[in-house]
Amino acid sequence: MTFIPARYSHLTFGVIQSGLTSGVSAAVASVPFWQEQSFLVHWLSAWSISWLIMLPIVIMAAPVIRAFVHRMTREY
């Protein structure tokens, strides 16, 4: 198995997280196409477009969100 160097863990997380999130949201948006037997085609199209949009947003937003959450929380 090929491993990705740890220094790329934030990018790896962003790719996986954005792919999963955009895949789920594209599936929800594609449900009306189930009856027309075109769900898969519509879902693949919607998912690829939304992933291309979400990937850079997630990669740029993750450090900001992580810092914000770190400020909001504390260990007891």
Summary of the structure (lengths in Angstrom):
residues: 76
radius of gyration: 16.4
end to end distance: 38.9
largest distance: 53.8
contacts: 164
relative contact order: 0.14
helix: 82%
strand: 0%
